[in-house]
Amino acid sequence: MDDEARQALAQMAMPRRPINFVPATSGEILKLGHITCRIMEDGSRTDNRIGSAEFTVPAGTSGPPAHWHEMHDETFLVTQGTIRFHAPDNTHIDAKVGDYVTVPIRAPHTFSNPFDVEAKFFNTYTPAFYIDYFKILAEVSKQDGMMSKEKNLEVMSRFATMPAKEMLEEMGKK
């Protein structure tokens, strides 16, 4: 850094942008069939650069239909139990407490909890727009009480998320 740049930085005023605190007992709660989603950052405080949510997945629960994202990356940090992450070619990873999974754009995936205990994970999205998928899905499932694969895929399609057809066939969900 040259002297001119140092001088410019030294004269900058410190910003006074607030930080966001989400207590453990707050956040917007959505019911997605049997799965509970607690939105912690919807992107409104990060200029949509990042969104985050906590998911509670009951024992013996299937996740969403296998899919891939064209417009956002996701991360998953398992905080309770074990979550099974499914990938193409009938492969999977059983992620336990403290394990971290990154799903980049165009990586086909889904998750489930085929185990006997409830599991939780912390999930991030960059950019944050995918949070609206969960809000719409909660509304759709509220209307008739079901979380069908077809409805899920239709809502996904609104967010540049495509069905992973080969994985759906492999998993017998087509």
trRosetta pair geometry for C-beta under 8 A, 3 or more apart (Angstrom, degrees):
i j d omega theta_ij theta_ji phi_ij phi_ji
1 5 4.6 -118 -170 88 93 131
1 6 5.7 114 130 -57 116 83
1 9 7.9 -10 -178 -4 146 140
2 5 5.2 96 56 10 70 102
2 6 7.2 -129 103 -5 37 91
3 6 5.5 -55 -146 37 34 113
3 7 6.2 34 157 -20 68 107
4 7 5.8 -55 -149 36 29 112
4 8 6.5 30 153 -19 63 106
5 8 5.7 -54 -148 35 32 112
5 9 6.4 30 155 -17 65 106
6 9 5.9 -59 -150 38 29 109
6 10 6.2 31 153 -23 65 108
7 10 5.7 -52 -145 34 30 114
7 11 6.6 21 158 -14 62 109
8 11 6.1 -66 -153 39 28 105
8 12 7.0 43 148 -41 62 97
9 12 5.7 -40 -156 5 38 117
20 41 6.7 111 98 -103 153 100
20 45 4.9 88 -55 124 139 168
22 26 5.8 -139 -168 83 71 101
22 27 5.4 51 -172 -69 124 96
22 40 4.7 169 81 -153 171 85
22 41 7.4 -120 -32 -54 142 72
23 26 4.7 71 59 10 87 108
27 38 4.3 73 100 173 135 93
27 39 5.5 -180 178 73 97 48
27 40 5.0 -38 -115 -87 132 57
27 53 7.8 140 175 -131 135 68
27 54 7.3 81 96 25 169 105
28 38 7.2 152 74 -158 43 50
28 39 4.2 -6 56 47 99 112
28 42 7.3 32 19 -58 134 123
29 36 6.6 -20 -162 -170 94 102
29 37 7.4 145 -158 81 45 53
29 38 5.5 -17 -99 -102 68 75
29 39 8.0 -143 -65 15 23 76
30 36 7.3 149 79 -161 51 52
30 37 4.3 -16 62 64 102 104
30 38 7.8 -173 22 -77 72 29
30 39 6.9 55 -7 -24 111 101
30 134 5.6 131 75 153 163 101
30 135 6.6 -122 -95 -99 145 47
30 137 7.8 79 161 79 136 88
30 138 3.9 -98 -163 -80 109 148
31 35 7.7 140 -164 80 49 49
31 36 6.2 -29 -105 -105 60 67
31 37 7.8 -168 -78 23 14 80
31 138 6.0 109 58 -139 52 97
31 141 7.1 -128 108 97 83 126
31 142 7.4 105 68 -78 105 87
32 35 4.5 -28 74 74 99 100
32 36 7.4 172 25 -92 81 17
32 37 5.5 52 -11 -14 119 115
32 134 6.5 -67 -71 -150 131 84
32 137 5.6 25 -124 120 102 119
32 138 5.9 -72 -76 -82 70 75
32 141 6.4 122 -143 17 43 158
32 147 6.4 80 167 -109 63 143
33 141 5.8 -107 -55 -151 63 151
33 146 7.5 13 -103 -175 95 33
33 147 3.3 -65 -64 -3 117 146
34 57 7.8 68 110 -151 97 53
34 58 5.1 -80 158 25 118 125
34 61 5.2 -145 90 -117 133 126
34 147 7.9 -111 3 19 67 142
35 55 6.0 -10 -177 -165 111 103
35 56 6.8 161 -161 78 60 56
35 57 5.5 -8 -116 -103 97 68
35 58 7.5 -132 -85 7 52 81
35 61 6.5 138 -66 165 88 150
35 63 7.6 60 -64 -122 148 65
36 55 7.0 152 82 -155 54 51
36 56 4.2 2 55 49 104 108
37 53 5.2 2 -172 171 93 136
37 54 7.5 151 -158 77 46 46
37 55 5.5 -16 -102 -101 68 77
37 134 5.2 -121 128 -169 168 137
37 138 7.3 -118 45 -67 122 121
38 53 6.1 157 78 -164 46 77
38 54 4.5 -9 57 56 105 96
38 55 7.7 -163 21 -72 72 32
38 56 7.7 54 -11 -13 103 99
39 42 5.5 36 167 -71 130 90
39 51 7.7 -38 -152 -177 97 101
39 52 7.8 126 -161 91 55 49
39 53 4.8 -38 -104 -102 50 101
39 131 6.0 83 -131 -156 123 116
39 134 7.0 165 -72 89 109 140
39 135 7.9 7 -53 -65 149 93
40 52 4.7 -40 67 98 108 97
40 53 5.9 172 9 -100 83 36
40 54 6.3 70 -34 -15 119 90
40 122 8.0 -12 11 -145 149 96
41 45 6.5 -93 -146 48 96 106
41 46 6.4 43 173 -9 126 125
41 50 6.4 20 111 111 139 84
41 51 5.5 -165 101 -144 82 43
41 52 4.5 46 36 32 102 90
41 128 7.0 -94 125 -123 90 132
41 131 8.0 -123 102 -79 53 148
42 51 5.9 11 -148 -131 23 106
42 128 6.4 105 157 167 36 128
42 131 4.8 180 -140 131 68 162
43 46 5.7 -83 -145 56 47 95
43 47 7.6 -65 176 94 79 17
43 48 4.0 38 179 -109 123 56
43 49 7.3 157 -140 31 85 39
43 50 7.0 -180 -101 79 73 30
43 51 4.6 -38 -49 -74 93 97
43 127 6.9 61 -125 167 134 83
43 128 2.6 170 -78 97 120 151
43 129 6.8 19 -34 -58 172 41
43 131 6.1 -162 -8 14 108 136
44 48 7.9 34 -70 -63 30 68
46 49 4.5 -107 148 45 104 89
46 50 5.0 -57 133 44 164 77
46 51 7.7 -157 49 -66 132 50
46 128 6.4 123 69 -36 116 141
48 51 7.5 -11 -147 -47 57 98
48 127 4.9 31 148 -179 91 114
48 128 4.5 -133 -151 41 60 104
48 129 6.1 33 -161 -51 122 76
49 126 6.4 -5 165 -137 57 94
49 127 6.1 -72 -129 -124 23 80
49 128 6.8 32 59 -20 24 103
50 124 5.9 -21 -166 -168 103 109
50 125 7.0 143 -159 75 52 51
50 126 5.2 -24 -99 -89 71 89
50 127 7.4 -99 -69 -143 29 42
50 128 5.7 53 118 -65 15 99
51 124 6.9 150 80 -159 49 57
51 125 4.3 -12 59 57 100 104
51 126 7.7 -180 21 -73 69 42
51 127 7.5 59 -9 151 99 48
51 128 3.1 119 -42 -139 100 85
51 129 7.5 -152 -19 9 140 22
51 130 6.5 -165 56 58 141 80
51 131 4.2 -133 -170 -44 152 117
52 122 6.7 4 -173 179 109 90
52 123 6.6 161 -153 86 60 52
52 124 4.7 -22 -97 -101 88 72
52 125 7.3 -170 -74 17 41 73
53 122 7.7 175 92 -154 35 53
53 123 5.2 -16 64 61 80 101
53 131 6.9 147 -42 -119 120 91
53 134 6.7 61 -62 -5 172 173
54 79 7.4 -33 -141 29 107 145
54 120 6.3 5 179 -174 97 109
54 121 7.3 -180 -151 92 58 36
54 122 5.4 -28 -100 -101 76 66
54 123 7.4 163 -95 16 24 80
55 120 6.5 168 86 -150 53 60
55 121 5.4 -4 54 56 99 79
55 123 6.0 37 -10 -11 111 124
56 118 6.5 -3 -174 -179 91 115
56 119 7.8 161 -156 87 47 41
56 120 5.2 -20 -101 -98 62 91
57 61 5.1 -149 -178 68 85 135
57 63 7.2 -28 -128 -85 136 90
57 81 7.7 -133 68 77 94 145
57 83 6.6 88 45 -106 150 100
57 111 7.6 -96 -92 122 164 114
57 112 7.8 170 176 -173 141 31
57 113 4.2 148 127 -18 118 137
57 118 6.9 155 81 -162 49 64
57 119 4.9 -19 64 67 102 89
57 120 7.0 172 17 -85 77 36
57 121 7.5 12 -3 7 118 95
58 61 4.9 103 66 -38 75 127
58 113 6.8 168 87 79 33 139
58 118 5.5 -39 -122 -108 44 86
59 113 6.2 -109 -121 131 30 114
59 115 6.0 -89 -135 97 85 60
59 116 5.2 17 -151 -171 138 23
59 117 5.5 78 -82 1 114 4
59 118 5.8 -72 -35 -61 78 48
59 119 7.8 110 -80 -11 55 83
60 113 6.9 -27 12 103 17 83
60 114 6.6 40 -114 -144 43 39
60 115 7.7 -120 -51 67 52 28
60 116 7.5 34 -41 -102 91 40
61 112 6.6 -167 100 -161 58 71
61 113 4.8 27 50 50 88 100
62 112 5.0 -30 -131 -119 45 113
63 110 5.0 169 86 169 118 93
63 111 4.2 90 -43 74 164 64
63 112 4.8 -124 -6 -76 91 56
63 113 7.7 100 -52 -7 91 71
64 67 6.5 -35 121 5 117 122
64 110 5.7 -142 74 -136 70 103
64 111 7.8 41 28 39 78 73
64 152 5.5 -173 -146 177 92 139
64 156 7.5 123 177 -69 136 131
65 110 6.6 -110 136 -95 19 142
65 149 4.8 90 -63 -150 123 95
65 152 5.7 146 5 96 103 127
65 153 5.6 -20 50 -65 148 98
65 156 7.8 -112 59 -10 105 153
65 163 6.1 -26 128 -127 126 95
65 164 7.9 179 142 37 81 80
65 168 6.0 10 -170 -100 101 112
65 173 6.1 -174 -125 130 86 138
66 86 6.4 -84 -98 101 107 123
66 108 6.1 33 171 178 103 99
66 109 6.9 -163 -147 106 76 15
66 110 4.4 -95 -93 -22 58 121
66 163 7.0 72 86 -168 69 66
66 164 3.9 -80 133 59 101 114
66 167 3.6 -124 147 104 164 126
66 168 5.2 -151 44 -60 110 69
66 171 6.3 147 -27 8 127 140
66 173 7.2 138 2 57 97 136
67 108 7.0 -167 108 -141 16 68
67 109 7.2 -38 65 63 57 57
67 110 6.6 88 16 -73 72 91
67 153 7.5 -179 -86 -114 120 78
67 156 5.7 -101 -131 -169 158 155
67 161 5.2 30 166 168 133 101
67 162 6.3 157 -158 81 81 40
67 163 5.7 -58 -102 -112 78 35
67 164 5.4 -151 -89 -12 16 91
68 105 7.9 78 169 179 93 45
68 106 5.4 37 168 -147 130 32
68 107 6.1 172 -130 69 102 26
68 108 4.5 -59 -60 -84 109 57
68 109 7.0 98 -91 14 67 71
68 161 7.2 180 88 -155 32 66
68 162 5.6 -17 60 60 81 92
68 164 5.5 95 -21 -72 91 101
69 72 5.2 -64 161 57 142 70
69 73 7.5 -175 84 -80 136 24
69 74 7.0 116 6 -19 151 106
69 103 7.6 91 20 128 117 109
69 105 5.8 -94 96 -126 87 60
69 106 7.3 -93 71 -43 53 34
69 107 8.0 -7 35 42 83 67
69 130 7.4 -28 -127 -91 138 139
69 159 7.8 -35 -131 125 95 95
69 160 6.6 67 -165 107 66 86
69 161 5.1 -27 -102 -105 67 84
69 162 8.0 174 -88 18 20 73
70 105 6.5 48 -158 -162 21 103
70 106 6.9 54 -103 -70 51 77
70 160 4.0 -102 59 164 107 106
70 161 7.0 -149 9 -79 81 34
70 162 6.6 69 -36 -13 106 106
71 105 7.1 130 3 -119 6 116
71 127 7.5 -47 148 35 95 96
71 129 7.4 -31 121 61 130 128
71 130 8.0 167 88 -60 101 100
71 159 7.1 -125 50 165 127 68
71 160 4.0 76 -10 76 117 145
72 105 6.9 146 69 -86 15 90
72 125 5.2 19 161 -171 140 90
72 126 5.9 165 -157 79 89 38
72 127 5.8 -104 -105 40 108 55
72 129 7.0 -158 -58 52 139 89
72 130 5.2 -123 53 -31 160 126
72 159 7.9 -33 11 163 123 105
72 160 7.8 122 -1 76 83 114
73 102 7.2 -6 178 -173 111 89
73 103 6.8 164 -165 88 63 59
73 104 5.2 -24 -119 -127 103 48
73 105 5.8 -66 -72 -37 73 73
73 125 7.4 158 79 -151 49 45
73 126 5.2 -8 53 56 94 94
74 102 7.6 161 91 -158 53 45
74 103 4.5 -2 62 59 96 108
74 123 6.3 -17 -168 -168 105 94
74 124 6.6 156 -155 79 52 55
74 125 5.7 -14 -100 -96 77 67
74 130 7.7 -67 -81 74 103 166
75 100 6.7 -7 -175 -173 105 93
75 101 6.9 160 -159 85 56 52
75 102 5.1 -20 -106 -105 85 67
75 103 7.2 -175 -83 21 34 72
75 123 7.0 166 82 -151 52 46
75 124 4.6 7 47 46 97 102
76 83 7.0 -104 160 85 138 152
76 85 7.2 167 58 -83 153 128
76 95 7.1 105 111 86 117 165
76 100 7.0 161 85 -156 55 47
76 101 4.4 -4 56 56 104 100
76 102 8.0 -159 23 -70 70 28
76 103 7.3 44 -8 -9 103 107
76 111 7.4 146 -115 -74 165 150
76 121 4.9 1 -168 170 94 138
76 122 7.3 145 -157 74 45 49
76 123 5.5 -7 -101 -101 71 77
77 98 7.7 -22 -171 -146 88 21
77 99 7.7 171 -149 88 50 41
77 100 5.2 -11 -101 -105 75 81
77 121 6.2 154 74 -163 41 79
77 122 4.4 -11 57 55 101 100
77 123 7.9 -157 24 -66 68 37
78 81 7.3 -110 -175 76 110 61
78 82 7.0 20 -166 -126 150 33
78 83 5.3 -157 -102 14 115 109
78 95 4.7 169 -26 127 139 102
78 96 6.1 -179 100 133 147 14
78 97 5.6 -116 116 -96 97 29
78 98 6.9 -33 74 29 87 28
78 99 5.0 17 29 55 119 85
78 100 7.8 -138 11 -73 75 38
78 101 7.9 59 -28 -4 94 102
78 119 6.9 -38 -151 -176 102 109
78 120 7.4 124 -162 87 56 52
78 121 4.9 -42 -100 -99 50 94
79 97 6.4 36 -166 -133 18 80
79 120 4.7 -47 68 98 97 104
79 121 6.1 154 9 -111 83 32
79 122 5.8 71 -31 -20 124 94
80 97 6.4 30 -96 -93 21 104
80 118 6.8 -1 124 111 123 83
80 119 5.7 175 98 -150 76 43
80 120 4.0 46 35 27 108 99
81 96 7.8 -121 131 -139 31 61
81 97 7.3 107 36 -56 22 89
81 113 6.8 26 133 -140 141 121
81 115 6.5 172 -175 77 110 138
81 117 5.0 -164 -111 102 111 100
81 118 5.9 -145 -45 103 146 41
81 119 3.0 -116 82 -96 131 77
81 120 6.7 109 26 10 102 59
82 94 5.3 7 180 -179 122 95
82 95 6.7 156 -157 78 66 43
82 96 5.1 -27 -101 -96 87 68
82 97 8.0 -72 -74 -26 58 65
82 113 7.3 135 87 -135 63 80
82 115 5.3 82 61 -18 107 157
82 117 7.9 80 20 63 82 100
82 119 5.9 -94 53 -101 31 135
83 94 7.7 163 81 -155 35 51
83 95 5.2 -18 63 62 85 99
83 111 5.3 -3 173 -171 109 123
83 112 7.6 149 -165 72 67 30
83 113 6.0 -51 -113 -83 62 83
83 119 5.1 167 -64 142 78 148
83 121 5.5 -15 -29 -46 155 131
84 92 5.2 7 -178 176 98 131
84 93 7.3 158 -156 78 53 41
84 94 5.3 -25 -99 -100 74 69
84 95 7.7 167 -95 18 22 74
84 111 6.4 148 81 -161 53 64
84 112 5.0 -20 63 63 107 81
84 113 6.9 164 14 -92 87 30
84 114 5.9 4 2 12 144 101
84 115 7.8 149 -28 -24 104 96
85 92 6.2 159 81 -159 47 73
85 93 4.7 -9 57 56 103 93
85 94 8.0 -171 20 -80 71 22
85 95 6.0 41 -10 -10 111 116
85 101 5.4 160 -61 -133 163 164
85 109 6.2 -21 -174 -159 94 111
85 110 7.7 167 -155 86 53 35
85 111 5.2 -29 -100 -101 59 86
86 91 7.5 136 -160 86 53 50
86 92 4.9 -30 -102 -100 56 98
86 109 6.4 140 77 -159 63 55
86 110 4.9 -8 53 61 114 81
86 111 6.8 -171 9 -88 82 29
86 112 6.8 41 -26 1 115 101
86 167 6.8 124 135 -169 114 124
86 171 6.8 33 -176 -82 156 133
87 91 4.7 -29 68 80 100 100
87 92 6.6 170 17 -90 77 41
87 93 7.4 44 -11 -8 115 94
87 107 7.7 -42 -127 171 100 94
87 108 6.7 111 -153 90 58 82
87 109 6.0 -18 -94 -101 65 75
87 167 7.8 -106 164 -110 22 130
88 91 6.8 17 80 29 41 100
88 108 5.3 69 -48 73 98 130
88 164 7.1 -127 -78 178 91 129
88 166 6.4 30 -133 99 105 118
88 167 5.6 -97 -98 -76 64 100
88 170 7.5 129 -151 3 54 158
89 170 7.4 -139 -108 -116 10 160
90 170 5.3 -143 -64 178 80 127
90 171 8.0 163 -104 -71 71 65
93 101 6.9 154 85 -101 138 124
95 99 3.8 -151 -162 96 88 136
95 100 7.8 173 -156 -3 132 11
95 101 5.6 -87 -73 -39 157 117
95 121 7.9 54 98 -100 128 128
96 99 5.3 91 51 -10 53 121
103 107 5.0 -149 -164 76 73 127
103 109 5.2 -87 -127 15 134 159
104 107 5.2 91 58 -18 67 122
108 164 3.7 107 -145 -117 117 141
108 166 7.8 -9 -158 60 172 96
108 167 5.4 175 159 -25 130 140
109 164 7.5 125 12 -26 27 156
110 164 7.6 -141 -30 36 100 130
110 167 7.2 159 0 139 110 139
110 171 7.8 -29 47 -46 139 168
111 121 7.9 -68 172 18 166 154
113 118 7.5 23 165 -146 157 33
113 119 4.7 -169 -116 24 130 123
115 119 7.0 82 53 -41 120 120
125 128 5.7 110 90 -119 102 39
125 129 7.6 -119 135 49 129 48
125 130 4.3 -132 -158 49 155 121
125 131 6.5 -167 47 -45 143 75
127 130 7.8 140 90 -5 60 85
128 131 5.5 -8 171 -6 81 117
129 132 6.0 -35 179 15 61 112
129 159 6.7 176 122 -139 101 104
130 133 5.1 -24 -170 8 63 120
130 134 7.6 61 143 -14 70 91
130 159 5.6 103 -113 178 69 144
130 161 7.8 86 -122 -51 109 128
131 134 6.0 -52 -167 32 45 109
131 135 6.8 43 141 -18 71 105
132 135 5.2 -51 -147 37 44 115
132 136 6.2 41 155 -17 73 103
132 159 7.1 167 75 -87 95 124
133 136 6.1 -60 -150 40 27 106
133 137 6.1 27 154 -20 65 112
133 155 6.0 120 -155 144 78 103
133 156 6.6 45 -146 -102 129 50
133 158 7.2 165 -103 73 82 100
133 159 4.7 -57 -71 -14 115 157
133 161 7.3 40 -109 2 150 145
134 137 5.6 -54 -140 39 31 113
134 138 6.3 36 157 -23 64 103
135 138 5.9 -52 -151 31 28 112
135 139 6.8 27 151 -17 61 105
136 139 5.6 -55 -153 36 36 112
136 140 6.2 34 152 -19 69 106
136 155 5.2 175 107 -147 117 120
136 158 7.1 -22 73 63 169 150
137 140 5.6 -52 -143 37 32 112
137 141 6.2 24 160 -13 66 109
137 147 7.5 44 177 -132 102 100
137 151 7.8 123 -134 133 76 100
137 152 6.6 40 -129 -117 119 69
137 155 5.1 150 -78 115 82 167
138 141 6.1 -59 -143 42 26 104
138 142 6.2 36 153 -30 62 107
139 142 5.6 -54 -150 28 29 116
139 143 6.9 36 153 -29 61 100
140 143 6.0 -51 -161 19 32 115
140 151 5.4 171 150 176 136 125
140 155 6.2 -129 -3 -63 155 134
141 144 7.4 -87 -157 57 34 67
141 145 6.9 37 171 -143 69 11
141 146 6.5 -130 -140 81 76 30
141 147 4.8 0 -112 -80 127 80
141 151 7.4 141 -73 116 73 146
142 145 7.6 23 -153 -70 21 47
146 151 7.5 123 105 13 90 146
147 151 7.0 -126 -159 71 40 122
147 152 6.4 52 175 -60 82 111
148 151 4.6 91 60 8 89 101
148 152 6.7 -153 93 -7 46 88
149 152 5.6 -59 -149 38 30 114
149 153 6.2 27 156 -17 67 108
149 173 6.4 169 -109 168 152 105
150 153 6.0 -56 -146 38 28 107
150 154 6.4 29 154 -21 63 107
151 154 5.7 -55 -148 34 31 113
151 155 6.4 26 156 -14 66 105
152 155 6.1 -59 -151 38 28 105
152 156 6.3 33 151 -22 64 108
153 156 5.4 -50 -144 35 34 118
153 157 6.5 42 155 -30 64 100
153 163 5.3 4 -135 -70 123 113
154 157 5.8 -49 -155 23 31 115
154 158 7.6 36 147 -23 57 96
155 158 5.9 -46 -166 19 42 115
155 159 7.6 13 147 2 64 106
156 159 6.1 -81 -164 47 41 97
156 161 3.8 -91 178 87 94 119
156 162 7.6 -163 132 -47 116 12
156 163 7.5 112 86 -62 143 68
157 161 6.6 -106 -75 65 28 71
157 162 7.4 63 -105 -97 73 48
163 168 6.2 -5 174 -31 108 140
164 167 3.9 16 119 27 115 120
164 168 6.3 148 86 -24 66 84
165 168 5.5 -53 -146 33 32 114
165 169 6.5 31 156 -17 65 103
165 174 7.2 57 -158 -103 70 126
166 169 5.7 -53 -152 36 33 111
166 170 6.3 36 149 -21 65 105
167 170 5.3 -51 -145 36 36 114
167 171 6.0 22 159 -9 69 110
168 171 6.1 -63 -142 46 26 101
168 173 4.9 -95 -158 75 75 93
168 174 4.5 101 132 -69 106 87
169 172 7.6 34 -180 -72 31 31
169 174 5.0 1 -83 -17 61 139
